[in-house]
Amino acid sequence: MTEKKNQPELAAVSTEKQEDNGLDISNLSEIRAPQDFNVEVKKVWVHIPVGRPPKQEFIRVRSGDQWCETLGLYEKRSEWGRETYVVMPNMYEILTGEFSIYKVLLAVTRRDKPYIWPIKLPGADGRHNTWHSTALEAAEIAKKKWLRLQSNQDVGAYDVLVAENQNFDPRWPDLNFLDLINIAFKGRIIKDPDHQIIHELRGVL
């Protein structure tokens, strides 16, 4: 009878790739963030809203002639909201009766959100409604004090509510007024008769 020789036992070897559940490091100092690590960032403004002061927001207006301008503006209203366009002076005659002259100001909210505030000026007849006149008065006060506007439908004007305990200075964007205007009205400047707004007003599809 042939005796069986002792055969070595073979261990099963898995062919599956082993999952790496750890970091290939030998010391925590290799991955520790340096104490002096610091990333400097600068905010780039790509959108500046145009419109009246936000409801229930305290605002300031930047003083100085370099922070305001008189512009012709056209307001397009639709079911999706309101868009404001700058009308170049060479288009005034073509758009007679369709646009108005506004005083355009730089304002900022208490949360450091800048926006362009247009306030309609009196027309050729010199008439000025109380909504616009009280808005202009409020803008002058806002150059020195934080305030918010409240609509008073009974008298057809704005009530001005001045903050009593907010004495800190506003933080303004690091841009000149021309740059801010270009950002705020990007793609919304009517400067030739072939503009889409002109076609819409003439019924050209």
C-alpha positions as CSV (number, residue, x, y, z in Angstrom):
1,M,0.0,0.0,0.0
2,T,1.4,3.3,-1.1
3,E,1.7,5.9,1.7
4,K,0.5,9.4,1.0
5,K,3.3,11.9,1.3
6,N,2.6,14.9,3.4
7,Q,1.4,17.6,1.0
8,P,1.8,21.3,1.9
9,E,-1.4,23.2,2.4
10,L,-1.9,26.0,-0.1
11,A,-3.6,29.2,1.0
12,A,-6.1,30.8,-1.3
13,V,-4.9,34.0,-2.8
14,S,-7.5,36.7,-3.7
15,T,-7.1,38.3,-7.1
16,E,-9.3,41.2,-6.2
17,K,-7.6,44.6,-5.9
18,Q,-7.1,45.5,-2.2
19,E,-8.8,48.7,-1.2
20,D,-6.5,51.4,0.2
21,N,-8.2,52.6,3.3
22,G,-5.3,54.7,4.6
23,L,-2.9,57.4,3.7
24,D,0.5,56.6,2.5
25,I,2.3,58.7,5.1
26,S,4.7,57.9,7.9
27,N,4.2,61.0,10.0
28,L,1.4,63.4,10.6
29,S,3.8,66.3,10.1
30,E,3.8,65.5,6.4
31,I,0.2,66.5,6.0
32,R,-0.2,69.2,8.7
33,A,-1.2,72.6,7.3
34,P,1.4,75.3,7.9
35,Q,0.6,77.8,10.6
36,D,1.3,80.8,8.2
37,F,-0.9,79.5,5.4
38,N,-3.2,82.3,4.1
39,V,-5.1,82.8,0.8
40,E,-5.8,86.4,-0.2
41,V,-9.0,86.9,-2.2
42,K,-10.6,89.9,-3.8
43,K,-14.3,90.1,-4.7
44,V,-15.0,90.6,-8.3
45,W,-18.4,92.3,-9.0
46,V,-20.2,90.7,-11.9
47,H,-23.7,91.9,-11.1
48,I,-25.0,95.2,-9.6
49,P,-28.8,95.5,-9.2
50,V,-30.7,98.5,-10.5
51,G,-33.9,99.6,-8.8
52,R,-35.5,101.1,-5.7
53,P,-34.1,100.4,-2.2
54,P,-35.0,96.9,-1.0
55,K,-38.0,96.8,1.3
56,Q,-37.2,96.8,5.1
57,E,-33.5,97.4,4.3
58,F,-31.5,100.3,5.8
59,I,-29.4,102.0,3.1
60,R,-26.8,104.7,2.6
61,V,-26.1,106.8,-0.5
62,R,-22.6,107.7,-1.5
63,S,-22.0,111.5,-1.5
64,G,-20.1,113.4,-4.1
65,D,-20.8,114.4,-7.7
66,Q,-18.6,111.6,-9.0
67,W,-21.0,109.0,-7.6
68,C,-24.2,110.2,-9.4
69,E,-25.2,110.9,-13.0
70,T,-28.2,112.0,-15.0
71,L,-29.2,109.4,-17.5
72,G,-32.1,108.6,-19.9
73,L,-33.6,105.3,-18.9
74,Y,-36.2,103.0,-20.4
75,E,-38.1,100.5,-18.3
76,K,-39.2,97.3,-19.9
77,R,-41.9,95.6,-17.9
78,S,-43.1,92.0,-18.5
79,E,-44.6,89.1,-16.6
80,W,-41.0,88.1,-15.7
81,G,-40.2,91.4,-14.0
82,R,-38.6,94.7,-14.8
83,E,-35.5,95.6,-16.8
84,T,-33.9,99.0,-17.0
85,Y,-32.0,100.2,-20.1
86,V,-29.7,103.2,-20.6
87,V,-30.8,105.3,-23.6
88,M,-28.0,107.0,-25.4
89,P,-28.6,110.7,-26.2
90,N,-28.5,110.0,-30.0
91,M,-31.7,107.8,-29.4
92,Y,-33.7,110.4,-27.5
93,E,-35.7,111.6,-30.5
94,I,-36.5,108.0,-31.7
95,L,-37.7,107.1,-28.2
96,T,-39.6,110.3,-27.4
97,G,-42.3,109.5,-24.9
98,E,-40.9,106.0,-24.1
99,F,-38.1,106.9,-21.7
100,S,-37.5,109.4,-18.8
101,I,-34.6,111.3,-17.3
102,Y,-33.3,109.9,-14.0
103,K,-30.8,110.9,-11.4
104,V,-28.8,107.7,-10.9
105,L,-27.1,107.2,-7.5
106,L,-24.8,104.6,-5.9
107,A,-26.4,103.1,-2.7
108,V,-25.5,100.2,-0.4
109,T,-27.5,98.2,2.1
110,R,-26.4,97.4,5.7
111,R,-25.3,94.0,4.4
112,D,-22.8,95.7,2.1
113,K,-24.8,95.0,-1.1
114,P,-24.3,97.9,-3.6
115,Y,-26.9,98.8,-6.1
116,I,-27.8,101.6,-8.5
117,W,-30.8,103.7,-7.4
118,P,-32.5,105.6,-10.3
119,I,-34.9,108.4,-9.2
120,K,-37.0,110.0,-11.9
121,L,-36.6,113.8,-12.4
122,P,-39.3,116.3,-13.4
123,G,-40.3,116.2,-17.1
124,A,-40.1,119.1,-19.6
125,D,-43.2,120.6,-17.9
126,G,-41.4,120.7,-14.6
127,R,-44.0,118.6,-12.9
128,H,-42.8,116.2,-10.2
129,N,-44.9,113.7,-8.2
130,T,-44.4,113.3,-4.5
131,W,-43.1,109.7,-4.8
132,H,-40.1,111.0,-6.8
133,S,-39.6,114.2,-4.8
134,T,-39.6,112.4,-1.4
135,A,-37.2,109.8,-2.9
136,L,-34.8,112.6,-3.8
137,E,-35.1,114.1,-0.3
138,A,-34.5,110.6,1.2
139,A,-31.4,110.2,-1.0
140,E,-29.9,113.4,0.4
141,I,-30.5,112.3,4.0
142,A,-29.1,108.8,3.2
143,K,-25.7,110.5,2.4
144,K,-25.2,111.0,6.1
145,K,-27.6,108.6,7.9
146,W,-28.8,105.0,7.6
147,L,-32.5,105.0,6.6
148,R,-35.2,103.0,5.0
149,L,-38.2,104.0,2.9
150,Q,-41.7,103.1,3.7
151,S,-44.5,103.6,1.1
152,N,-47.4,105.8,2.4
153,Q,-50.2,105.1,0.0
154,D,-52.5,107.5,1.8
155,V,-50.4,110.5,0.8
156,G,-48.7,109.0,-2.3
157,A,-45.2,109.5,-1.0
158,Y,-42.4,107.8,0.9
159,D,-42.0,108.0,4.7
160,V,-38.3,108.2,5.7
161,L,-37.3,106.1,8.7
162,V,-33.9,106.9,10.1
163,A,-32.0,104.4,12.2
164,E,-31.3,105.6,15.7
165,N,-28.3,103.4,16.7
166,Q,-26.4,102.7,13.5
167,N,-23.4,105.1,13.3
168,F,-20.9,102.9,11.4
169,D,-19.7,103.9,8.0
170,P,-20.9,101.9,4.9
171,R,-18.5,99.8,3.0
172,W,-18.4,100.7,-0.7
173,P,-17.2,98.6,-3.6
174,D,-13.6,99.3,-4.8
175,L,-14.7,100.5,-8.2
176,N,-15.4,103.9,-9.8
177,F,-18.9,104.9,-10.8
178,L,-18.3,104.3,-14.6
179,D,-17.2,100.7,-13.8
180,L,-20.3,100.2,-11.6
181,I,-22.6,101.6,-14.4
182,N,-21.1,99.3,-17.0
183,I,-21.7,96.3,-14.7
184,A,-25.2,97.3,-13.7
185,F,-26.4,97.9,-17.3
186,K,-24.3,95.3,-19.1
187,G,-26.1,94.3,-22.3
188,R,-28.9,96.9,-21.7
189,I,-27.7,100.0,-23.5
190,I,-29.9,101.3,-26.4
191,K,-27.5,103.1,-28.8
192,D,-28.7,102.4,-32.3
193,P,-32.0,102.0,-34.2
194,D,-31.4,98.3,-34.7
195,H,-31.7,97.5,-31.0
196,Q,-34.2,94.8,-30.0
197,I,-36.1,97.3,-27.8
198,I,-36.7,99.6,-30.8
199,H,-37.9,96.6,-32.9
200,E,-40.3,95.6,-30.1
201,L,-41.8,99.1,-29.8
202,R,-42.3,99.3,-33.5
203,G,-43.9,95.8,-33.6
204,V,-41.1,94.3,-35.7
205,L,-41.0,90.6,-34.9
